[in-house]
Amino acid sequence: MPAPHQDVLARRAEIVRQLSRIVPAGVIDSEAGMRPYESDGLTAYRQLPLVVVLPETRDQVQRILAYCHQEKIRVVPRGAGTSLSGGALPLEDGVLLSMAKFNRVLEIDYDNRCAVVQPGVTNLAISHAVDAEGFYYAPDPSSQIACTIGGNVAENAGGVHCLKYGLTTNNLLGLEVVLITGEVIRLGGKHLDSEGYDLLGLMTGSEGLLGVVTEICVRILRKPETARAVLLGFQTSRAGGETVAAIIADGIIPGGMEMMDRPAIRAAEDFVHADYPLDVEALLIVELDGPAAEVDYLLEKVEHIARDHGADYVRVSRSEDERQLFWAGRKAAFPAVGRISPDYYCMDGTIPRRRLPDVLAGMQEMSEHYQLGLANVFHAGDGNLHPLILYDTNKPGDLDKAEAFGADILKLCVEVGGVLTGEHGVGVEKRDLMPEMFNETDLAQQGAVKCAFDPDNLLNPGKMLPELARCGELRGMHVRGGKLPFPDIPRF
């Protein structure tokens, strides 16, 4: 992370006083009070912030950022803290700006099929808000009961239904963003498309490096007439992976298509009791939605494809409750794995679907090399892998091995034509792996975008970009040979 500004640390009392004037009842500066904010979902890394501030209005956010800009104080925006890449890891000399109090649904416009919400609204709450009228919000990350829509925008989150309905970026219509200077910009709106540069797309997935989102307009969809899911069991993960590729190659786009291997299946079944088969090595959950006749036809086709590729277990949901139970097991897989290992490291990489069998085999070889267990849970349809590396922090060297294992998985993803992340973002977790995917010119261009919005590098510094030359140098496209002084990230 960036070296702390000692002058900022020395001015802490004055900074707390000034922030308290802006947000009288929303400043936390005691060690005990700040402790819940010391990490996000990447809990191996922890750092107490300089101070935590919880604004309630856009005006307060503007004044906070303008003050920090004037005083050259770093700011780390935070949503619910469910990020698994260290994207909301605090800074010792930085203000942690929590958007938790921005938790209202501002408008639901059924005519234009959109909803305007604040960033602290949870993902699932949007669907609940429009459920009575037969609508829902399509992106559904496994943490949707807790993760907030602002964090979804920051990381471009996906979910089990992103294969057919897209990631956050495909379901986003407009943003209100406060820049580090306190200025407010509005990108997009209720209309389908906007003129000019696609700044809405640029802001989505920018991980808090460019601005702080204060309002979001999302697309809402009509619930499909029918939705049914089928469980497909295989004796090898390769057969399951080949089935995924064959279904897509046949022109079928399921609403969702997820895969779990034996350790994940057993953990999820013990936790949720979804009646998963326990005698298979790989389990696919394939959901088809749409008109009833179309769903029945496609289910039959999927079953034939699966059996042709070695499926020896096929079970179609017979009711809506049973369909929901199939998904309950999958969505609880991450916490369920916590029952079989003291700790686990959740990875996030994306590969071409056709390389799935090869990558699964490669990960198994790595598991044997590092002598660490592995459970696989992933969005098979779009190639977004979430391998869970099992380790024990109490065993010396285990965490280091887990991180090395994870880095090798991500390098393999890039090697086969994939990318470092599918939905969790880069944060601090993958920051130093960015050169595996981008060359020096690529990274310099990304740094130039950062400088255009935040020339003093005050917003969430030390995340995403492995090295950032001074903005004056980047304007001339000259990248320094050495890195900025990033000391070791505090690790628990």
HELIX and SHEET records of a PDB file:
HELIX    1   1 GLN A    6  ALA A   10  1                                   5    
HELIX    2   2 ARG A   12  ILE A   22  1                                  11    
HELIX    3   3 GLU A   31  MET A   34  1                                   4    
HELIX    4   4 ARG A   35  TYR A   37  5                                   3    
HELIX    5   5 ARG A   58  GLU A   71  1                                  14    
HELIX    6   6 ASN A  123  VAL A  130  1                                   8    
HELIX    7   7 ASP A  131  GLU A  133  5                                   3    
HELIX    8   8 ILE A  149  GLU A  155  1                                   7    
HELIX    9   9 CYS A  162  TYR A  165  1                                   4    
HELIX   10  10 THR A  168  ASN A  171  5                                   4    
HELIX   11  11 LEU A  199  MET A  203  1                                   5    
HELIX   12  12 SER A  237  ALA A  249  1                                  13    
HELIX   13  13 ARG A  262  VAL A  272  1                                  11    
HELIX   14  14 ALA A  292  ASP A  308  1                                  17    
HELIX   15  15 GLU A  320  LYS A  331  1                                  12    
HELIX   16  16 ALA A  333  VAL A  337  1                                   5    
HELIX   17  17 ARG A  353  ARG A  355  5                                   3    
HELIX   18  18 LEU A  356  TYR A  370  1                                  15    
HELIX   19  19 ALA A  380  ASP A  382  5                                   3    
HELIX   20  20 ASP A  398  GLU A  415  1                                  18    
HELIX   21  21 ARG A  431  GLU A  436  5                                   6    
HELIX   22  22 GLU A  440  PHE A  453  1                                  14    
HELIX   23  23 CYS A  471  ARG A  475  1                                   5    
SHEET    1   A 4 VAL A  27  ILE A  28  0                                        
SHEET    2   A 4 VAL A  51  VAL A  53 -1                                        
SHEET    3   A 4 GLY A  94  SER A  98  1                                        
SHEET    4   A 4 ARG A  74  ARG A  78  1                                        
SHEET    1   B 5 VAL A 105  ASP A 109  0                                        
SHEET    2   B 5 CYS A 114  VAL A 117 -1                                        
SHEET    3   B 5 VAL A 212  ARG A 219 -1                                        
SHEET    4   B 5 LEU A 172  VAL A 178 -1                                        
SHEET    5   B 5 VAL A 184  GLY A 188 -1                                        
SHEET    1   C 2 PHE A 135  TYR A 136  0                                        
SHEET    2   C 2 LEU A 221  ARG A 222 -1                                        
SHEET    1   D 7 TYR A 313  VAL A 316  0                                        
SHEET    2   D 7 THR A 226  PHE A 234 -1                                        
SHEET    3   D 7 ALA A 282  GLY A 290 -1                                        
SHEET    4   D 7 GLY A 256  ASP A 261 -1                                        
SHEET    5   D 7 GLY A 373  HIS A 379 -1                                        
SHEET    6   D 7 ASN A 384  TYR A 391 -1                                        
SHEET    7   D 7 ASP A 343  CYS A 346 -1                                        
SHEET    1   E 7 TYR A 313  VAL A 316  0                                        
SHEET    2   E 7 THR A 226  PHE A 234 -1                                        
SHEET    3   E 7 ALA A 282  GLY A 290 -1                                        
SHEET    4   E 7 GLY A 256  ASP A 261 -1                                        
SHEET    5   E 7 GLY A 373  HIS A 379 -1                                        
SHEET    6   E 7 ASN A 384  TYR A 391 -1                                        
SHEET    7   E 7 GLY A 349  THR A 350 -1                                        
END                                                                             
